[in-house]
Every structure is written in structure tokens, then in C-alpha cells.
Amino acid sequence: MLSEKLVEIMEAVWCAAEKNLYNRDAIRQNCTVAFDEAQLDDLEQRGLITKSGDTILFTAAGKTEAEGIMRRHRLAEVLVSSILKLKKAEMEEVACQVEHALLPEVEASICTLLGHPELCPDGRPIPRGACCRNLQKTVSTTVVSLAELGAGESGRITYIKPENHASLHQLLSFGLEPGVTVTVLRTTPALCLMFENTELALDRDIAGNIFVWKTEGKKA
């Protein structure tokens, strides 16, 4: 699994290549983190890029990996911009948080939910997925809102659709973030959850904006 820093470098190589630029300076200008030759060596050893003088190119495996990374990143930008209405600088920061925590297995569901967008808010193309090519129109029923779970049921958080930026940060501060598995203890009078040894009561309206990948389990 790639570290967040290596993911950022892969994104930079992709973005530079979109402008037909393949040299280190162009990649650095497109990268949100500083990097040195050691990180490029790491990507080369993983079989994701090739280096020839000042030219950096993806291998076939690297292009496939980068395509998935860019698809998740730009879908996250659409998700964040359409819901939170953030300014560009804020959108990029939050989108990066969402992207790094976005579970690949629910990528198609999120894309379908957004209507298979072709462009990100900046007008750059979003790599197409199988769900786009198949014109999938319905979200998998295994992805449901937290409010739809019954007592004793569990799910792994896939994405959060908060009403505003502050609401997102509040939920993240509680520890409710993509990848966390939650179990519903009670549904009345408020939704009571258990996750990572923490018990939390949530208003059902808030729970309705948290989407989970429903896991196997019986109601209590």
C-alpha cells in the first residue's frame, strides 16, 4: 500500500503528464508535498514509474494505479464541492482527506450517486470506471445511511455528506471517519452507536448523512 506522500507524487506525475510534461520540475510544480530522489526510487522499485535522465514515465502498472488514485481524488472533489460549496483552497484540503480514506470497494457506488461525473470542478477529466462504462444507474443496496441500520446491525463508514464544513470536522473529531466500523446499539430516542470502544449518541438527521457499507450481522 502506498503512503500518502507517494500517492501525492503519483498524482503529480499524472497531472504533469496531462500537460505533456514529464520532467522533475513539472512534477514538483504539480505536487502538494516536497519529495526527493528517494521517493522516486521507491516508486521505481515498486514498478510504478521509470526514470530516464530527467524524464519520469508511468509503467503500465503505474498508469493503472495512478488512474485509480486520480479517479478517487476527482470524485472526492465533486462530492465535496457539490455538498459543502467550499472555496477551491478549502475544497482541495477536504477532498484530499476524503480521497485518502475513500474505500475502493464503494467507489462505484459514490460515482453512481454523483451521476458518473466526467469532469472535476476544475474541468479536468475524471478517469472512467466500470460503473460509468456500464451506465450503472443504481447504488448498491449494501451502501446505506447510518440511520437505516437497526439495533445490532453494523457497517463500515464509506463517506460522509455533512451539511457544512464545520459538521464534517466535528464528526471527524469524534472519530467517525471513512473506514471506521460502527454498530448500532439503540435507535430510540436517539441513534446510539458503538465504535472503537466509544459510545456516541447521534441525531437521526446527522446519521442520515453518514453512509456505510453494511456488514454481515444479525439484529440484536
C-alpha positions as CSV (number, residue, x, y, z in Angstrom):
1,M,0.0,0.0,0.0
2,L,1.3,3.4,-0.9
3,S,1.9,6.1,1.7
4,E,0.0,9.4,1.4
5,K,3.2,11.0,0.2
6,L,3.8,8.5,-2.6
7,V,0.1,8.9,-3.6
8,E,0.6,12.7,-3.9
9,I,3.7,12.1,-6.1
10,M,1.7,9.7,-8.3
11,E,-1.0,12.4,-8.6
12,A,1.7,15.0,-9.6
13,V,3.2,12.7,-12.2
14,W,-0.3,12.2,-13.7
15,C,-1.2,16.0,-13.6
16,A,2.1,16.9,-15.3
17,A,1.6,14.2,-17.9
18,E,-1.9,15.7,-18.7
19,K,0.1,18.8,-19.8
20,N,2.6,16.6,-21.7
21,L,5.3,17.4,-19.2
22,Y,7.4,14.6,-17.8
23,N,10.4,16.2,-16.1
24,R,11.0,16.5,-12.4
25,D,10.4,20.3,-12.2
26,A,7.0,19.9,-13.8
27,I,6.2,17.1,-11.4
28,R,7.3,19.2,-8.4
29,Q,5.2,22.1,-9.5
30,N,2.2,19.8,-9.6
31,C,2.9,18.2,-6.2
32,T,1.5,19.3,-2.9
33,V,4.4,17.8,-0.9
34,A,8.1,18.1,-1.2
35,F,9.9,15.0,-2.4
36,D,13.4,13.8,-3.2
37,E,15.0,11.2,-5.3
38,A,14.5,8.5,-2.6
39,Q,10.7,8.7,-3.1
40,L,11.1,8.4,-6.9
41,D,13.4,5.4,-6.3
42,D,10.8,3.8,-4.1
43,L,8.1,4.2,-6.9
44,E,10.5,2.8,-9.4
45,Q,11.3,-0.2,-7.3
46,R,7.6,-0.8,-6.9
47,G,7.4,-1.0,-10.7
48,L,5.2,2.1,-11.0
49,I,7.4,4.5,-12.8
50,T,10.6,4.5,-14.9
51,K,13.3,7.1,-14.8
52,S,15.4,8.1,-17.8
53,G,17.6,11.1,-17.2
54,D,15.1,13.9,-16.2
55,T,12.1,12.0,-17.7
56,I,9.6,10.3,-15.4
57,L,7.1,8.0,-17.0
58,F,4.5,5.6,-15.6
59,T,4.8,1.9,-16.3
60,A,1.7,0.1,-17.4
61,A,1.1,-1.0,-13.8
62,G,1.8,2.6,-12.6
63,K,-0.7,4.1,-15.0
64,T,-3.4,1.7,-13.8
65,E,-2.6,2.6,-10.2
66,A,-2.5,6.3,-10.9
67,E,-5.8,6.2,-12.8
68,G,-7.5,4.7,-9.7
69,I,-5.9,7.4,-7.5
70,M,-6.9,10.2,-9.7
71,R,-10.4,8.8,-10.1
72,R,-10.9,8.7,-6.3
73,H,-9.4,12.2,-5.9
74,R,-11.5,13.9,-8.5
75,L,-14.7,12.1,-7.4
76,A,-13.9,13.3,-3.9
77,E,-13.6,16.9,-5.3
78,V,-17.0,16.6,-6.9
79,L,-18.5,15.1,-3.7
80,V,-17.0,17.8,-1.6
81,S,-17.8,20.8,-3.9
82,S,-21.3,19.7,-4.6
83,I,-22.2,19.2,-0.9
84,L,-20.1,21.7,1.0
85,K,-19.8,24.5,-1.5
86,L,-16.3,25.3,-0.4
87,K,-13.8,27.7,-1.9
88,K,-11.1,26.0,-4.1
89,A,-8.4,26.0,-1.4
90,E,-10.6,24.5,1.2
91,M,-12.1,22.1,-1.2
92,E,-8.7,20.7,-2.1
93,E,-7.8,20.2,1.5
94,V,-11.0,18.4,2.4
95,A,-11.1,16.4,-0.8
96,C,-7.6,15.1,0.0
97,Q,-8.8,13.9,3.4
98,V,-11.8,12.2,1.7
99,E,-9.8,10.7,-1.1
100,H,-7.2,9.1,1.2
101,A,-9.9,7.5,3.3
102,L,-12.2,6.5,0.4
103,L,-12.7,2.8,0.2
104,P,-12.1,1.4,-3.3
105,E,-15.0,-1.1,-2.9
106,V,-17.5,1.7,-2.7
107,E,-16.0,3.9,-5.4
108,A,-18.6,2.7,-7.9
109,S,-21.5,3.5,-5.5
110,I,-20.2,7.0,-4.9
111,C,-19.7,7.6,-8.6
112,T,-23.2,6.3,-9.4
113,L,-24.6,8.5,-6.6
114,L,-23.0,11.5,-8.2
115,G,-24.3,10.6,-11.7
116,H,-21.0,9.4,-13.2
117,P,-19.4,12.9,-13.5
118,E,-17.0,13.3,-16.4
119,L,-15.2,16.3,-15.1
120,C,-14.0,17.5,-11.7
121,P,-14.8,21.1,-10.5
122,D,-11.7,22.4,-12.2
123,G,-12.8,20.9,-15.5
124,R,-10.2,18.2,-15.6
125,P,-11.4,14.7,-16.8
126,I,-12.3,12.0,-14.2
127,P,-11.0,8.6,-15.3
128,R,-13.9,6.4,-16.2
129,G,-14.7,3.3,-14.2
130,A,-16.6,0.1,-15.0
131,C,-19.8,1.6,-13.5
132,C,-19.5,4.5,-16.0
133,R,-18.9,2.2,-19.0
134,N,-21.9,0.0,-17.9
135,L,-24.0,3.1,-17.3
136,Q,-24.9,1.8,-13.8
137,K,-27.9,3.7,-12.5
138,T,-28.5,2.3,-9.0
139,V,-26.3,2.4,-5.9
140,S,-25.5,-0.9,-4.4
141,T,-28.1,-1.6,-1.6
142,T,-25.2,-2.6,0.6
143,V,-24.4,1.1,0.9
144,V,-27.0,2.7,3.2
145,S,-27.2,5.6,5.5
146,L,-26.4,5.0,9.2
147,A,-30.0,6.0,10.0
148,E,-31.2,2.9,8.1
149,L,-29.4,0.4,10.3
150,G,-31.3,-1.3,13.0
151,A,-30.2,-2.1,16.6
152,G,-27.4,-4.7,16.5
153,E,-26.5,-4.0,12.8
154,S,-23.1,-2.8,11.8
155,G,-21.5,-1.0,8.9
156,R,-18.2,0.4,7.8
157,I,-18.3,4.2,7.1
158,T,-17.7,4.8,3.4
159,Y,-18.3,8.5,3.1
160,I,-19.9,11.4,4.9
161,K,-22.2,14.0,3.4
162,P,-22.3,16.7,6.0
163,E,-24.4,19.8,5.9
164,N,-21.3,22.1,6.2
165,H,-17.6,22.1,6.7
166,A,-17.8,22.5,10.5
167,S,-20.1,19.5,10.7
168,L,-17.6,17.4,8.8
169,H,-14.7,18.4,11.2
170,Q,-16.9,17.7,14.2
171,L,-17.7,14.2,13.0
172,L,-14.1,13.6,12.3
173,S,-13.1,14.8,15.8
174,F,-15.5,12.2,17.3
175,G,-13.6,9.5,15.3
176,L,-16.4,9.0,12.8
177,E,-14.5,8.8,9.5
178,P,-14.3,6.5,6.4
179,G,-13.0,3.1,7.3
180,V,-14.4,3.0,10.9
181,T,-16.8,0.2,11.7
182,V,-19.8,1.2,13.8
183,T,-22.5,-0.9,15.5
184,V,-26.0,0.5,16.3
185,L,-26.8,-0.2,19.9
186,R,-30.2,1.6,20.1
187,T,-32.3,3.5,17.6
188,T,-34.5,5.4,20.1
189,P,-34.8,8.0,21.5
190,A,-31.6,8.9,19.6
191,L,-29.3,6.7,17.5
192,C,-26.7,5.2,19.9
193,L,-23.5,3.9,18.3
194,M,-20.5,1.9,19.4
195,F,-17.2,2.2,17.6
196,E,-13.6,1.7,18.7
197,N,-14.6,1.4,22.4
198,T,-16.6,4.7,22.1
199,E,-20.3,5.1,22.6
200,L,-21.9,8.1,20.9
201,A,-25.5,9.3,20.5
202,L,-26.3,11.0,17.2
203,D,-29.3,12.9,15.9
204,R,-31.0,10.8,13.1
205,D,-30.7,13.8,10.7
206,I,-26.9,13.7,11.1
207,A,-26.9,9.9,10.9
208,G,-28.7,10.2,7.6
209,N,-25.7,11.9,6.1
210,I,-23.3,9.2,7.1
211,F,-23.1,6.3,4.6
212,V,-21.9,2.9,5.5
213,W,-21.0,-0.4,3.7
214,K,-23.4,-2.7,5.5
215,T,-21.6,-5.7,7.1
216,E,-22.9,-9.1,7.9
217,G,-24.6,-9.4,11.2
218,K,-27.9,-10.1,12.9
219,K,-30.1,-7.7,14.7
220,A,-29.9,-7.9,18.5
